[in-house]
Each structure stands twice: as structure tokens, then as C-alpha cells.
Amino acid sequence: MPEIRRLETEELLQLRKIHTIVYNQRKDYSKEENQKLDPYEHPADWAWGFFDGKKLLAGMFEVDYLMRFDGHSVKMSGISGVGTLPEMRKGGLVRQIFGKLLPEAYEKGVVFSNLTPFSHDFYRKFGYEITCVRNSITISTGDLSEIRMKGEFTHILPGDDTSLLAEVHSAYIENINHGIHRDYWPDNRAWKIFTKDDPYTTGTYLYLWKDENGKASSYIKYHDVVEDGDHNMSVYELAFINKKGLYGALSIAGGLSAQFQNFKWLMPAFIDPFDFTGDAWSVETELKPRDMTRIINVKTALELMRRPHGEGEYIIKVTDDNISANSGKYLVQFGAEGAKVSVTSKNEDLSCDILTLSQLVTGYRSLENAMYSRSTPESAALEVIKNEETLKRVFTLRPQHVTEYF
């Protein structure tokens, strides 16, 4: 009898084997060390599966995160490791898992869900839409040699104290939508995972930068990537508390020009990479639509989202094909004391689907920009009926960056 449920610890190995097939990995599961999984990194209760009896046919992880959103910290589920056995493809198993996962997330108080797709169109079926892009940049390390900042770097090794890293990270994500807390998981687990790489065996390095006053202001984690015989400094993460911290972290690159040919970074789009070097022609950039988001709880998201100065109200009609509790009309009244959201039967000012609303609410698109979406007006995914000036003040661009990889 088919069953959709969360996995038990002893069933995690089945999901890992599916991942080996789906993601073209190789692992010898006859070896004892490959039969043991560390539930510390991915607890079993984060995993969902579609079972036929005791056999796992499809599964995924729903990672428990705490995310920044317009100055608030809200629950977010990160979807990863989605996979189905080849012989069971096209059977709608993943759709059925989402059919149970998403309504449950709503009931548990989750506000958003994020994922990195293999196909954007595939996940739009479940209400996810692009809400975070990154600039993939390549700069010759020699071109960064003019960035010189007074301060010092400290090499962070596995097992070292992570409190200053955490201090920088908390300040960095404070006003970034999709910024994910690393102090949410118990036992400092997130930082132990982040700092676990031995630089001498992996080529991955982590440096904390302090300014001339000894203030921890940024850190950079990078690894050596060889392409066409060239060694490249590929940034895994760069976090900073201010402009000085940003350029402090960048200053390490110019000093390593004899070691690395290029500096590569999949960086947040709210920073302009052409500021990093005098000759902008030397900067190679490519916009990457990497991450997708969906609102899990529309009412809560509308209550917490940034509001304009002054007072106002608007009515929005929302359609969500996967979480029926979200569909309906909402009256949003805002003022100096916050926002109040209530269900209403009055005529709407704006009508949209959950995909478009996820872009608008998180600040990925302004209302004016969203009007040019390819889904409009054919599918009526977004329709402004009245009260347009208020809506333009409400739905504005804000800094956004998914700060974890999952």
C-alpha cells in the first residue's frame, strides 16, 4: 500500500542510494563506512518519502531553517535532495509528496519555502518562482591588487571558536531577505558544518578579517578550482558588516595573484561588481537565476512584510493551487503600529497567483516590473484593478540573497 511519510533514521540510506542514481554519483555501498550515515547533518525527520511497502520510491529533504524577511525572523523550509527511482518516473510521486508536505508546513507555522531547481518550470507546478538571482563574476586577481585595507586576517580551522564568524554573519543577514540564521540549529551545528573542511586536504580556506581597530568585519571562505590549467580562487561565501568589511575581505585576493589566476564569486545581486576594479571591462558577469521561493502562509507574510510610511490599505486576491488555505481575498491595513490582515469579501485591488505574489512580497520584483512578466496578461497571473499608487508603494525592490546552499 503506497504511503507518504517522514523517514526513520535507518531508512536514510535508501534515500542516499536514490540520490546516487539520480545525481550520477558513485559510491560503494558494500563498504561498511558507506552504509553509515550521519543524522547530525540531515536528521531523519527532515526527510520525506513515498513508500511502496518498505521500499522507498521517491523522496526529498525538508530542511528546517529560520530566515530573515523584512526585519523579521520566520520559519522557512529548504527543499533539497528531490529524487525518484528511474523506473518510477512520470508517476507523479514528487507531486504527491508536495501535496502532503506543503499543507503540513502551513499548519506548522512555516512562512516560506526555498529551493534550488533543476528545472524552474517543474517547480512552478508547486507554487515556486524565481525570487533570488546571483551575479557569477570572474575577475583577474591581479586587477584586485589595488584593494588594500588596513587590518588583519585570521585563518579559521576546524574546531576553532566561531563566535566572531557568527557575529559577522548575524549583522550581514539582518536586512537581507532570505538570509538564513546559523544560530537556529542546536549545538552550534550549522557552524560546525561550515568550518569542518580541512584546508590542507580539501584546498578550502576560511579567513576572518578584522579592521584596524580590531573589529571583526567580514570573512571569506574560498577553495581552489582548476580550469584549463589555471588555479582560480572560487568564493564559497563572503559575509560583511559594512563597506569596509566587504573590501577588507576582497583585499585577500590581490595578494594571492601569484597563486590564483582569477577570482570567482557567485555574489548577491544587490552589490555592483563593477565597483571592485578601475577598468570594468575586465569584469566578466553572468546573471544566474539560482533560487526559487514560495510563500507557505500568505496571511503571515502580508502581516510581516515591509510597509510604506503613513497609513493605507489594499485588498489582494490570491490563488494557490497547492495550499488551499492561502486562496482568497485579504484586506491589508497598515500604519505606524504595523499591519493588520483579515479575510474579506470586498472587491480586490489586485489579483495574482502564489508565484507572482512570492516575487512581490519578498522584494525580488517591484509591482511595475512584475507587470512585464511573460505570464501576464495571458494567464492573468497578475492584474491591477485599482488603488495602483498604494500598491506601488507597498511592493518595492529590497535586498535579497539566499545565504545557504541546500
C-alpha positions as CSV (number, residue, x, y, z in Angstrom):
1,M,0.0,0.0,0.0
2,P,1.6,3.3,-1.0
3,E,2.4,5.6,1.9
4,I,3.8,9.2,2.1
5,R,5.6,10.0,5.4
6,R,8.8,11.2,7.1
7,L,11.7,8.7,7.2
8,E,13.1,6.8,10.1
9,T,16.9,7.0,10.7
10,E,17.5,3.5,9.3
11,E,15.7,4.5,6.1
12,L,18.0,7.4,5.2
13,L,20.4,5.0,3.4
14,Q,17.6,4.2,0.9
15,L,17.3,7.9,0.1
16,R,21.0,8.3,-0.3
17,K,21.1,5.4,-2.8
18,I,18.3,7.2,-4.8
19,H,20.5,10.3,-4.8
20,T,23.4,8.3,-6.1
21,I,21.4,7.2,-9.0
22,V,19.6,10.5,-9.7
23,Y,22.6,12.8,-9.4
24,N,25.1,10.4,-11.3
25,Q,27.2,9.9,-8.2
26,R,29.3,6.9,-7.4
27,K,29.6,5.1,-4.0
28,D,30.4,1.6,-3.0
29,Y,27.7,0.7,-0.6
30,S,29.2,-2.7,0.1
31,K,31.8,-0.9,2.3
32,E,30.7,-0.6,5.9
33,E,31.7,3.1,6.1
34,N,29.4,4.0,3.3
35,Q,26.5,2.2,5.0
36,K,26.6,4.6,8.0
37,L,25.0,8.0,7.7
38,D,25.5,10.9,10.0
39,P,22.0,12.0,11.1
40,Y,23.7,15.1,12.6
41,E,23.8,16.8,9.2
42,H,20.4,15.6,7.9
43,P,18.1,14.3,10.7
44,A,15.6,11.6,9.5
45,D,12.7,13.8,10.4
46,W,13.8,16.3,7.8
47,A,13.3,13.6,5.1
48,W,10.1,12.7,3.2
49,G,9.4,9.6,1.2
50,F,6.9,7.8,-1.0
51,F,6.9,4.2,0.0
52,D,5.5,1.0,-1.5
53,G,5.6,-1.2,1.5
54,K,9.1,-0.8,2.9
55,K,10.6,0.3,-0.4
56,L,11.4,3.9,-0.9
57,L,10.4,5.0,-4.4
58,A,10.9,8.8,-4.2
59,G,12.0,11.3,-1.5
60,M,13.3,14.7,-0.5
61,F,14.7,16.7,2.4
62,E,12.7,19.5,4.0
63,V,15.4,21.3,6.0
64,D,14.3,23.4,9.0
65,Y,15.6,26.9,8.7
66,L,15.0,30.4,10.3
67,M,15.0,33.1,7.6
68,R,15.2,36.9,7.6
69,F,12.3,38.7,6.0
70,D,11.8,42.4,6.1
71,G,13.4,42.7,9.5
72,H,11.8,39.6,11.0
73,S,12.9,36.1,11.6
74,V,10.5,33.5,10.2
75,K,10.4,29.7,9.7
76,M,11.5,28.5,6.3
77,S,11.7,25.0,4.8
78,G,14.5,24.4,2.5
79,I,13.8,21.7,-0.1
80,S,16.7,19.6,-1.3
81,G,17.7,16.1,-2.5
82,V,14.5,15.6,-4.5
83,G,14.7,12.3,-6.4
84,T,12.7,9.4,-7.8
85,L,13.8,6.0,-8.9
86,P,14.2,5.9,-12.7
87,E,11.6,3.1,-13.1
88,M,9.1,5.2,-11.2
89,R,9.4,8.5,-13.1
90,K,6.4,10.3,-14.6
91,G,4.2,8.7,-11.9
92,G,3.6,12.0,-10.0
93,L,5.3,10.7,-6.8
94,V,7.1,14.0,-6.1
95,R,3.8,15.9,-6.7
96,Q,2.1,13.6,-4.2
97,I,4.8,14.3,-1.6
98,F,4.5,18.0,-2.1
99,G,0.7,17.5,-1.8
100,K,1.2,16.4,1.8
101,L,4.4,18.4,2.7
102,L,3.1,21.9,1.8
103,P,-0.2,21.9,3.8
104,E,1.6,20.4,6.8
105,A,4.2,23.1,6.6
106,Y,1.4,25.7,6.7
107,E,-0.1,24.1,9.8
108,K,3.4,24.1,11.5
109,G,3.8,27.8,11.1
110,V,6.3,27.8,8.2
111,V,6.1,31.1,6.3
112,F,8.4,30.5,3.2
113,S,9.9,27.6,1.4
114,N,13.1,27.8,-0.8
115,L,14.8,25.5,-3.2
116,T,17.4,25.4,-6.0
117,P,15.8,23.8,-9.0
118,F,17.0,21.5,-11.7
119,S,14.1,23.0,-13.8
120,H,12.3,26.2,-13.0
121,D,9.2,25.1,-14.9
122,F,9.0,21.8,-12.9
123,Y,8.8,23.5,-9.5
124,R,6.4,26.2,-10.7
125,K,3.8,23.4,-10.6
126,F,4.1,23.5,-6.8
127,G,3.9,27.3,-6.5
128,Y,7.7,28.1,-6.5
129,E,9.0,31.1,-8.5
130,I,12.4,32.7,-9.1
131,T,13.0,35.2,-6.2
132,C,16.7,35.3,-6.0
133,V,19.4,35.9,-8.6
134,R,23.1,36.0,-8.3
135,N,25.9,37.5,-10.3
136,S,28.5,35.0,-11.3
137,I,31.6,37.1,-11.7
138,T,35.2,36.5,-12.8
139,I,38.0,39.0,-12.2
140,S,41.7,38.6,-12.7
141,T,43.2,38.5,-9.2
142,G,45.8,41.0,-10.4
143,D,43.1,43.5,-11.1
144,L,42.1,43.4,-7.4
145,S,45.6,44.3,-6.2
146,E,44.6,47.9,-5.8
147,I,42.2,47.0,-3.0
148,R,44.4,47.5,0.2
149,M,42.7,47.8,3.6
150,K,44.3,48.3,7.0
151,G,43.5,45.3,9.1
152,E,44.4,41.7,9.5
153,F,43.3,38.2,8.5
154,T,42.9,35.2,10.9
155,H,42.9,31.7,9.4
156,I,40.0,29.7,10.9
157,L,40.5,26.0,11.2
158,P,38.1,23.1,12.1
159,G,37.4,23.2,15.8
160,D,38.3,26.9,16.2
161,D,36.0,29.3,18.0
162,T,33.2,30.5,15.6
163,S,31.7,33.3,17.7
164,L,33.2,36.2,15.7
165,L,32.1,34.5,12.4
166,A,28.6,34.3,13.9
167,E,28.8,37.9,14.9
168,V,29.6,39.0,11.3
169,H,27.0,36.7,9.8
170,S,24.2,37.9,12.0
171,A,25.0,41.5,11.1
172,Y,25.3,40.6,7.4
173,I,21.8,38.9,7.1
174,E,20.0,41.5,9.3
175,N,18.4,43.3,6.4
176,I,18.7,40.7,3.6
177,N,15.5,38.8,2.7
178,H,16.3,35.0,2.5
179,G,19.3,35.5,4.8
180,I,19.4,32.3,7.0
181,H,20.3,32.2,10.7
182,R,23.2,29.9,11.7
183,D,22.4,30.1,15.4
184,Y,19.0,28.4,14.9
185,W,20.1,24.8,15.0
186,P,21.2,23.4,18.4
187,D,24.8,22.6,19.5
188,N,26.3,25.1,17.1
189,R,25.7,22.6,14.4
190,A,25.5,24.9,11.4
191,W,28.9,26.5,12.2
192,K,30.5,23.1,12.8
193,I,29.4,22.1,9.3
194,F,30.5,25.4,7.8
195,T,34.0,25.1,9.3
196,K,34.6,21.4,9.0
197,D,36.8,21.4,5.9
198,D,40.5,20.7,6.5
199,P,42.3,23.2,4.2
200,Y,45.3,21.0,3.8
201,T,43.4,18.1,2.3
202,T,40.5,20.0,0.6
203,G,42.0,23.2,-0.6
204,T,39.2,25.1,1.1
205,Y,40.2,28.1,3.3
206,L,38.3,30.3,5.7
207,Y,39.7,33.7,6.8
208,L,38.2,36.2,9.3
209,W,39.1,39.9,8.6
210,K,39.4,42.5,11.4
211,D,39.7,46.2,10.7
212,E,42.5,48.4,12.0
213,N,40.6,48.8,15.3
214,G,40.4,45.0,15.8
215,K,36.7,44.9,14.9
216,A,35.6,41.6,13.2
217,S,34.0,43.0,10.0
218,S,34.0,40.2,7.4
219,Y,35.0,36.7,6.5
220,I,35.7,34.9,3.2
221,K,35.6,31.1,2.5
222,Y,37.1,30.0,-0.8
223,H,38.5,27.0,-2.5
224,D,40.9,26.2,-5.3
225,V,39.2,25.3,-8.6
226,V,41.4,24.3,-11.5
227,E,40.0,25.2,-15.0
228,D,42.1,24.8,-18.2
229,G,45.2,24.5,-16.1
230,D,44.5,27.8,-14.2
231,H,44.1,27.9,-10.5
232,N,41.0,30.0,-9.6
233,M,40.0,31.4,-6.2
234,S,36.4,30.4,-6.1
235,V,34.4,32.0,-3.2
236,Y,32.0,29.8,-1.3
237,E,30.8,32.6,1.0
238,L,31.8,36.2,1.7
239,A,29.9,38.0,4.5
240,F,30.5,41.5,5.8
241,I,29.0,44.1,8.2
242,N,29.7,47.2,6.1
243,K,31.6,48.6,3.1
244,K,34.9,48.4,4.9
245,G,34.3,44.8,5.7
246,L,33.5,44.0,2.1
247,Y,36.6,45.5,0.7
248,G,38.6,44.0,3.6
249,A,37.6,40.5,2.6
250,L,38.2,41.3,-1.1
251,S,41.7,42.5,-0.3
252,I,43.0,39.0,0.2
253,A,42.6,38.2,-3.5
254,G,45.0,40.8,-4.9
255,G,47.8,39.4,-2.6
256,L,47.3,35.9,-4.0
257,S,47.6,36.8,-7.7
258,A,50.8,34.6,-8.0
259,Q,48.8,31.7,-6.7
260,F,45.4,32.2,-8.4
261,Q,44.7,33.4,-11.9
262,N,41.1,34.5,-11.3
263,F,38.7,35.5,-8.6
264,K,35.3,33.9,-9.0
265,W,32.2,34.6,-6.9
266,L,28.5,33.8,-7.2
267,M,27.7,37.0,-5.4
268,P,24.5,38.7,-4.3
269,A,22.8,40.9,-6.9
270,F,22.4,43.9,-4.5
271,I,26.2,44.6,-4.8
272,D,27.7,46.0,-8.0
273,P,30.8,44.1,-9.1
274,F,31.9,46.9,-11.4
275,D,32.9,48.8,-8.2
276,F,35.7,46.3,-7.5
277,T,38.2,47.3,-10.2
278,G,39.0,50.5,-12.1
279,D,38.6,49.0,-15.5
280,A,35.1,47.5,-15.6
281,W,35.9,45.8,-19.0
282,S,37.9,43.3,-17.1
283,V,34.9,42.0,-15.1
284,E,33.0,39.1,-16.6
285,T,29.5,38.8,-15.2
286,E,26.6,36.4,-15.8
287,L,23.3,36.6,-14.1
288,K,22.2,33.3,-12.5
289,P,18.5,32.7,-11.6
290,R,19.5,30.2,-9.0
291,D,16.9,30.1,-6.2
292,M,13.1,29.8,-6.1
293,T,10.7,30.6,-3.3
294,R,7.1,30.1,-2.5
295,I,5.0,31.7,0.3
296,I,3.7,29.0,2.6
297,N,1.4,31.3,4.7
298,V,0.1,34.3,2.8
299,K,-1.6,36.0,5.7
300,T,1.5,35.9,7.9
301,A,3.8,37.1,5.0
302,L,1.5,40.1,4.3
303,E,1.4,41.0,8.0
304,L,5.2,41.0,8.4
305,M,6.3,42.4,5.0
306,R,7.7,45.9,4.8
307,R,5.1,48.6,4.8
308,P,5.2,52.2,3.4
309,H,5.3,55.3,5.6
310,G,1.9,56.6,6.6
311,E,-1.4,54.8,6.5
312,G,-3.2,52.9,3.8
313,E,-4.9,49.8,2.8
314,Y,-5.4,47.5,-0.1
315,I,-7.2,44.2,-1.0
316,I,-5.5,41.4,-2.7
317,K,-7.0,38.2,-4.2
318,V,-4.6,35.2,-4.1
319,T,-4.8,31.9,-5.9
320,D,-2.8,29.0,-4.6
321,D,-3.4,25.6,-6.2
322,N,-1.3,23.7,-3.7
323,I,-2.3,25.2,-0.3
324,S,-6.0,25.8,-0.4
325,A,-5.9,27.8,2.9
326,N,-4.0,30.6,1.1
327,S,-6.6,31.1,-1.6
328,G,-8.9,34.0,-1.0
329,K,-9.2,37.8,-0.6
330,Y,-7.2,39.7,2.0
331,L,-7.7,43.2,3.3
332,V,-4.3,44.7,4.4
333,Q,-4.5,47.8,6.6
334,F,-1.1,49.4,7.5
335,G,0.0,52.3,9.7
336,A,2.6,53.3,12.3
337,E,1.8,50.4,14.6
338,G,2.1,47.7,11.9
339,A,-0.2,45.9,9.6
340,K,-3.5,44.1,10.1
341,V,-4.6,41.4,7.7
342,S,-8.1,40.0,7.5
343,V,-10.1,37.9,5.1
344,T,-12.7,39.9,3.2
345,S,-15.4,39.5,0.6
346,K,-14.9,43.0,-0.9
347,N,-13.7,43.6,-4.4
348,E,-10.0,43.3,-4.8
349,D,-7.5,45.9,-5.9
350,L,-5.0,43.4,-7.1
351,S,-5.3,39.7,-8.2
352,C,-2.4,37.3,-8.6
353,D,-1.3,33.7,-8.2
354,I,1.0,32.5,-5.5
355,L,4.1,32.5,-7.8
356,T,3.8,36.2,-8.6
357,L,2.9,37.1,-5.0
358,S,6.1,35.3,-3.8
359,Q,8.2,37.6,-6.0
360,L,6.3,40.7,-4.9
361,V,6.3,40.0,-1.2
362,T,10.0,39.1,-0.9
363,G,11.0,42.2,-2.8
364,Y,12.5,40.4,-5.8
365,R,10.3,42.5,-8.2
366,S,8.5,45.8,-7.9
367,L,4.9,46.0,-9.0
368,E,5.9,47.9,-12.1
369,N,8.5,45.3,-13.0
370,A,6.1,42.4,-12.4
371,M,3.6,43.8,-14.9
372,Y,6.1,42.8,-17.6
373,S,6.1,39.2,-16.6
374,R,5.7,36.8,-19.5
375,S,2.7,35.2,-17.7
376,T,0.8,38.5,-17.9
377,P,-1.7,39.1,-19.3
378,E,-2.4,35.8,-21.0
379,S,-2.8,33.8,-17.7
380,A,-3.9,36.8,-15.7
381,A,-1.3,35.8,-13.1
382,L,-1.2,39.5,-12.1
383,E,-3.9,42.0,-12.6
384,V,-4.0,45.5,-11.1
385,I,-7.6,46.7,-10.9
386,K,-7.4,49.9,-8.8
387,N,-5.5,51.6,-6.0
388,E,-2.4,51.4,-8.1
389,E,-0.4,54.1,-6.3
390,T,-0.8,52.5,-2.9
391,L,0.2,49.1,-4.4
392,K,3.4,50.6,-6.0
393,R,4.4,51.9,-2.6
394,V,3.8,48.5,-1.0
395,F,5.5,46.2,-3.5
396,T,9.1,47.5,-3.9
397,L,12.5,46.1,-4.5
398,R,14.5,45.0,-1.4
399,P,17.9,43.3,-1.0
400,Q,17.6,39.5,-1.3
401,H,20.1,36.7,-1.2
402,V,19.7,33.0,-0.2
403,T,22.7,32.6,2.1
404,E,22.8,28.8,2.3
405,Y,23.3,26.0,-0.2
406,F,20.9,23.1,0.2
